[in-house]
Amino acid sequence: MISRNKKSRLLFLLSFALYCLVFISGCNSFIGRFVVQSIVQLPVSPDTISNKIEHPVFPRIGLSVLWVGHSTFLIQIGNKTFLTDPKFMNTAGMISKRRIEPGIKISSIERLDYILISHLHFDHLCYGSLSLLPKTSVLLLPPGGIEYMPEFGFSDYCEMNLWSAYNADGLKITAVPARHFNGRYGFDVPFFEYDTFVGYIIEYKSKTVFFAGDTAYDDEIFKNIGSKFSIDVALIPIAPVEPRNFMKRVHTDPNEALQVFEDCRAKIMIPAHHRTFVQGTDSSLTFAEDQLRILIQERQIQDRVKILKIGEQCVIMP
């Protein structure tokens, strides 16, 4: 019997060998451009954030959302705190370089109740980040996630199948569908007969937050979610955009993200998965955000879509 720690190390080594094989055999044009772009950025230090919030957890609040960067949000509803896809390290997948430092220090998270992992990819399931977080937290994982988890010592681990719900103390967290791709290391994708990615609906004290994770657009999925829940805030990815013929299958662009927002009938949208890492072949870190701002202006929905700066906290309900 192989322990989870040993299994994780073995998978990592196999992944590294696969990356080497890709370099030796030659990459396709997109992967080649992305790898070169990422390697060029490796020596660059992340830009700093001068005014980080020292105490991001309120003694009392209705609903607040703080963007840490990428897909990492610190959400507080009443007396409960949630962290989505925690990513505090400076690289993802060994080569993708963080361009802006995390919006808060891990040490400033004075209380953390739940950690939500949407899928298994390096920029969402980050072992280094998890190792530093409070172990009193409950860790929720997508299907297949337990097999990839070292022993971090969290108070509980729960693997969330689609439409399953975690209930505790008046709180309900439901795993909802997304449209992405499986596995963690590439070579493990064919071994799954089920989806290893989800989004989450958090319901507590009459507040509802939708965290979409990583997803492409699918009208049936998001209209169905909108019909089942009354969503106050939707955290929806907007990047990478290019190359669109490839990314369209796994990532929403700004226009598609707004369609998700409309389909799920949320009151407020906060964009995710942008500005933090080099992604795809987008021409700049703000490429997706710039497009989103144009669309917001055209549709006159400035009061409904809140574009946060990394490290910015938005109080939705006092």
N, C-alpha and C positions, 0 to 999 in steps of 0.2 A: 504494500500500500504506500503510495507516494503522498507525503504531506502537502498541504496547500502551498507552503512556502517553497518547497522544492519544485513543485509543479510550476509555480509562477516563474522561478528562475530558469527552468528548462524551456518554457515557452518563450522567454525573453531571448535566450541564446539561439533558439531556432529562428526567431524573428530576425536577429542580427545576421545570422548566416544567410537568410533569405534576401535581406537588403544587399549583402555583398554579392550574392548571385545575380541580382538584378543589375547591379553596376557592371559586373563582368560580362553579362550576356547582352547588355544594352537596353535602355529604357525606351518607351514610346515617347513621342514628342512632348506631350503634356507633362508626364512624370519627369522627364529629363529637365524641362524648363523649371518645374517647381523645385526639384532637388537643387539645381544650380542656384536659383534665386534664394533658397533657404540657406545654403552653405555660405553664400556671399554675406548674409546677414549675421552669421554666427558670432563674429568678433564684436558685434555692436551691443553695447549695454542698453537695457531698456530705459526709455525715458522715465523720469521720476515724477511723482505726484507730490506737490509741495504741501497741500492742505488735506491730509488724510483725516477722516473722522476718527477720533480717539475712542469714543464710546458709541458705537453704532446701534447698540441694543437699548431700546427705551425702557424705562421702568413701567410705562403704560402707553399703549398705542393701539389704534384700530387696525391699520394695515400700512406697512412701509416696505419699500423695495430699494435695496442698495446694489448697484452694479459694481462687482469686483473686477469684471473684465471677462471677455470671451462669453462662455455660457454660465459663469459663476455669479449667482445672485444671493445676497443675504436677505431673506424675507422674514418679516415679523408680523404675526397676526396675534393680537392680544399678548398673552404670556408665552407664546410658542415661537421659536425661531427655527428657520429652515435654511439650509445651504444647498444650492443646486450645483452639480458637476464641479466640485471644488478643484480649481487649477491655480496654484500659487507658484509653481516652478517656472524657471526661465526658458525651458525648452519643452517641446512636445514631440514624441516619436523620435527622439534623439537628434533631430536635425532642424525642426521648425523653431525659430527663435522668437521669444516674446519681445514685443516692441515697446510696450508700456507696462510698467510694474503694476502689481495688483493694487486695487483701489483701497484696500485696508490691510492691516497687519493681522496675521492669524491670532496673535496674542490679544488683539482688541475684541475678539469674539468672546465676550464674557460668559455667554450662555448659548448652548447649541443643542437643540432637541432632535432634529432630523437632518440627515444628509440624503439627498436624492440623486442617484446616478441614472442617467437616461440611457447610456449605452457604453460599450466596452472600449471604445477607441482611446488612444493615448491622451488626447486633449480633453477628455471628459472623465475617464476613470484614471486618476493620477495617484499612484501609490505614494509618492513623496508627499503630496498634499494631505492625503488621508492619514499618514503616519503622524502628522503634527496637530490634528484636530482633536477636540475634547472627546474622550472615550466614553463619556456618558451618553453620547448620541446613539440613535437608532439609524442604521444604514440600510436604505432601501435600494435594491438592485434590480436590473432587468432580468428576464429569463436567461439562465446560463451564467449569471454573474457570480454566483457563489464559487464556482469552479475556478475563477480567476482571482479570488481574494486571498491574500496572505492573512495571517492571524494578527489583526491590528488591535483586538481587544475591545471593540465597541460593545455597548450594552446589549445590542441585539442586531442580527442580520436577517433581512427579510427579502426573499426573491419574489418579485411582483409579476405574476402572469397577467396577460391582457385582461382588463376589466376586473381584476381582483382588487380588493380594497383592504387597506390597513386601517383599523379602527382602534382608538385609544383616547380616553378622557374627553369625549365629545368631538374628537378630531377624526376626519376621514380623508385618506389619501388614496386615490384611484389611479391605477396604471391604464393609460389610454393609448390607442394606436398612433404610430408615426409611420413615415415611409423613408427608410434609410437603407443601411446595409449591415451585414452581420460581422461577427468576429472581432478580433483585436489585432492579430498579427498578419492578416492576409492569408496565410496558408491554412488557417483554421476555418475559413468561411465555409468550405464544402461540408464540414462535419456537423453543421447545424441543420436540423429539420424544422426549426421554428425561428421566429424573429428574436434577436437579442437586443432590441431597442424599443423604447417606450417613451411616451410623454407622461406627465403627471397632472392630476387635478387635486389641489389642496382645498379642503373645505373645513372651516373652523369659525365659530362664532358669527355665523351668517356672512362670512367673507369667502370668496372663491378665487383662487389663483390657478391659472393654466400655464404650466411650463412645458413647452413643446419639445424640448431637447433638440436634436438634429432631425430635420425632416425635409422631404420634397413636398410639393403641393399635391393634394388629393382631395377633390371636392367632396367625395363621399365620406371620407374620414372626418373632416373638420365640420361639415354640416351635421353629421351625426353627433359629434361632441357638443356642438352648439345647441342641439335639440335636447340633450340630456342634462346640461348644466347651465346655471346662470352665472356667467364669468365676469368678475370685476376687473381683473387684470390678466392679460395674456402676454407672456414672454416668448417672442417669436424670432427665430433666426433670420437674418437678411443676407448672409454671405457664406461662402464665396459665390461670386457671380459668374466669373469666367474660368475656363471655357464653358459657355452656357450649354452647348450640346452634350457635354459630359456631366456638368454639375446639376442640370435640371432633373436628373434622375434621383438625386440624393439631397439637394439643398435648395431651399426657397431663395429666390432673389427678392429685392424690395417690393416689386409689384406683386409677386406671388405671396409674400408675407402679408401684405395688406389684404389679399384675398382670403388668406387663412383667418385674419382678424375679422373680416366681414362674415365669413362662413360660421365661425364659432360664436359670433354675436357678443363679443366681449365689449365692455364699456371703455377700457383703456388698453392700449398696446404699448409695450416697451420692447424695442429691438434688441436682439442678442446676437452673439457669434460674429462680431465684427470688431475692427480697430485694434485687436490685441496681438494676433499672429499673422505672419505672411500666409495667405490662403489662396489656393489656386493660382491663376495668373492675373488676378486683379491688379490694376495699374498702380494703386495706392492703398494705404490702410483705410482711407476715408471713401473709397470708391463706392461702396454700397450705401454708406450713410449719405453721401452727396445725392445719389439717385433717389433715396427715400425722401430727402428734404424736398426735392422737386415735386415728387408725387403728392406729398402732404400739402404743399402749397396749391397745386392744381386742384386737389379735391377739397380744400378748405377744411381739413380735419386736424388743425394744429392743437385743438383742445383735447383731442382723443389719442394722439400718438405722442408719447413723451420720449424724446431721445436723450438719454442720460449720458453724461460724461463718466469715464471710469472713475470710481470713487464717489460719485454723486448718489445721494439718497433722496428718494421721493416719498413723501408722506401722502398716501392716497386717501386714507381716512384717519383723522386724528384720534 
